[in-house]
Amino acid sequence: MRPEPDGYAFSADRDRIDAGWMHRQLSEHAYWALGRPRELQDAANAGSRCYGVYDAASGAQVAFARVVTDGATFGWLCDVIVDPELRGHGLGTTLVAGVVADLEPLRLKRLMLATSTASGLYAQHGWTPLRAPETWMEHPGSADL
């Protein structure tokens, strides 16, 4: 894992997640989660591995990500967000590197994500375009959020 930027620390401790901060960031600043209800986000977090990056001095959360996984074969990295005022300082890199390191012992066969804005960040950590997109399908689900 890369060294953390000075003054910040990665954590895989779900008890450190500031649910109010995380929900505000996602529901107000993430194009894929705009307006997502807090109850829905809390339920999603309850079924996921949650991660954060924190200001070492104040303990305030500055970044968040979660992984939906069976813990054995598959994981989906999602809801990755860095405080808009702190972007460009390596916090996203710290977050993603920490997530990958935390999942490594699970030896997942596949870890997926979807992004329209941060392909370069994820490529630094081993993500590539789908090797066989013709074999993947998706179902639109039944909810708008």
C-alpha positions as CSV (number, residue, x, y, z in Angstrom):
1,M,0.0,0.0,0.0
2,R,1.2,3.5,-0.8
3,P,2.1,5.8,2.1
4,E,-0.8,7.9,3.3
5,P,-0.7,11.6,2.7
6,D,0.7,13.5,5.7
7,G,-2.0,14.2,8.2
8,Y,-4.5,11.5,6.9
9,A,-5.1,7.8,7.8
10,F,-6.9,5.0,6.1
11,S,-9.2,2.7,8.2
12,A,-11.2,-0.4,7.5
13,D,-12.9,0.0,10.8
14,R,-16.6,0.3,10.0
15,D,-17.3,1.8,13.5
16,R,-15.3,4.9,12.4
17,I,-17.6,5.7,9.5
18,D,-19.4,9.0,10.0
19,A,-22.7,8.0,8.5
20,G,-24.1,11.6,8.4
21,W,-21.0,12.9,6.6
22,M,-20.9,10.0,4.2
23,H,-24.6,10.3,3.3
24,R,-24.3,14.0,2.7
25,Q,-21.3,13.5,0.4
26,L,-23.0,10.8,-1.6
27,S,-26.5,12.3,-1.8
28,E,-25.2,15.8,-2.6
29,H,-22.0,15.3,-4.6
30,A,-22.0,11.8,-6.3
31,Y,-23.8,11.8,-9.6
32,W,-24.8,8.1,-9.1
33,A,-26.3,8.7,-5.6
34,L,-27.9,12.2,-5.8
35,G,-30.9,12.3,-3.5
36,R,-30.4,8.7,-2.2
37,P,-32.3,8.4,1.1
38,R,-30.3,8.0,4.3
39,E,-32.2,4.8,5.1
40,L,-31.2,3.2,1.8
41,Q,-27.6,4.2,2.3
42,D,-27.5,2.8,5.8
43,A,-29.0,-0.5,4.5
44,A,-26.4,-0.6,1.7
45,N,-23.6,0.0,4.2
46,A,-24.9,-2.7,6.6
47,G,-24.4,-5.3,3.8
48,S,-21.0,-4.1,2.8
49,R,-17.4,-3.7,3.9
50,C,-17.0,0.0,4.5
51,Y,-13.8,2.1,4.5
52,G,-12.7,5.6,5.2
53,V,-9.8,8.1,5.2
54,Y,-9.6,10.4,8.2
55,D,-7.9,13.6,9.2
56,A,-5.3,12.4,11.7
57,A,-5.6,15.6,13.9
58,S,-9.3,15.9,14.1
59,G,-10.5,12.4,13.3
60,A,-13.0,13.9,10.7
61,Q,-13.8,11.6,7.8
62,V,-12.7,12.9,4.4
63,A,-13.2,9.9,2.1
64,F,-15.5,6.8,1.9
65,A,-15.8,3.6,-0.1
66,R,-17.7,0.4,0.3
67,V,-17.4,-3.1,-1.2
68,V,-20.3,-5.5,-1.7
69,T,-18.8,-9.0,-1.5
70,D,-19.5,-12.6,-0.7
71,G,-16.0,-12.6,0.9
72,A,-14.9,-15.5,-1.2
73,T,-15.2,-15.0,-5.0
74,F,-16.5,-11.6,-6.0
75,G,-16.5,-8.0,-4.9
76,W,-17.9,-4.7,-6.2
77,L,-16.2,-1.5,-5.2
78,C,-18.8,1.3,-5.1
79,D,-19.8,4.6,-3.5
80,V,-16.2,5.9,-3.6
81,I,-16.1,9.6,-2.7
82,V,-13.6,12.1,-1.4
83,D,-14.6,15.4,0.1
84,P,-14.8,17.8,-2.9
85,E,-12.7,20.4,-1.1
86,L,-9.9,17.9,-0.6
87,R,-9.7,16.2,-4.0
88,G,-6.3,16.2,-5.8
89,H,-4.3,15.5,-2.6
90,G,-3.9,11.7,-3.0
91,L,-6.8,10.8,-0.7
92,G,-8.6,8.8,-3.4
93,T,-5.4,6.9,-4.1
94,T,-4.9,6.2,-0.3
95,L,-8.5,5.0,-0.1
96,V,-8.4,2.7,-3.1
97,A,-5.0,1.3,-2.1
98,G,-6.3,0.6,1.4
99,V,-9.4,-1.2,0.1
100,V,-7.3,-3.3,-2.3
101,A,-4.9,-4.2,0.5
102,D,-7.7,-5.1,2.9
103,L,-9.4,-7.4,0.3
104,E,-6.1,-9.1,-0.8
105,P,-6.3,-11.8,1.9
106,L,-9.7,-12.9,0.6
107,R,-8.2,-13.8,-2.7
108,L,-11.3,-12.8,-4.6
109,K,-11.5,-14.0,-8.2
110,R,-12.9,-10.8,-9.4
111,L,-13.3,-7.2,-8.1
112,M,-15.5,-5.0,-10.2
113,L,-16.4,-1.3,-10.3
114,A,-18.0,1.2,-12.6
115,T,-16.7,4.7,-13.2
116,S,-17.2,7.5,-15.7
117,T,-14.8,9.9,-14.1
118,A,-11.8,8.1,-12.5
119,S,-10.5,5.4,-14.7
120,G,-6.9,6.6,-14.3
121,L,-7.1,6.3,-10.5
122,Y,-8.4,2.8,-10.6
123,A,-5.9,1.7,-13.4
124,Q,-3.1,2.6,-10.9
125,H,-4.4,-0.1,-8.7
126,G,-4.8,-2.9,-11.3
127,W,-8.2,-2.3,-12.8
128,T,-8.6,-2.8,-16.5
129,P,-11.5,-2.7,-18.9
130,L,-13.6,-5.9,-19.0
131,R,-11.7,-8.7,-20.7
132,A,-14.8,-10.2,-22.2
133,P,-17.6,-7.6,-22.1
134,E,-19.7,-9.7,-24.4
135,T,-20.2,-12.3,-21.6
136,W,-21.5,-9.7,-19.1
137,M,-25.1,-8.7,-18.8
138,E,-26.9,-6.4,-16.4
139,H,-30.5,-6.2,-15.1
140,P,-31.8,-2.7,-14.5
141,G,-33.3,-3.6,-11.1
142,S,-36.6,-2.3,-9.8
143,A,-35.5,1.0,-8.1
144,D,-34.5,4.3,-9.4
145,L,-31.8,4.9,-6.8
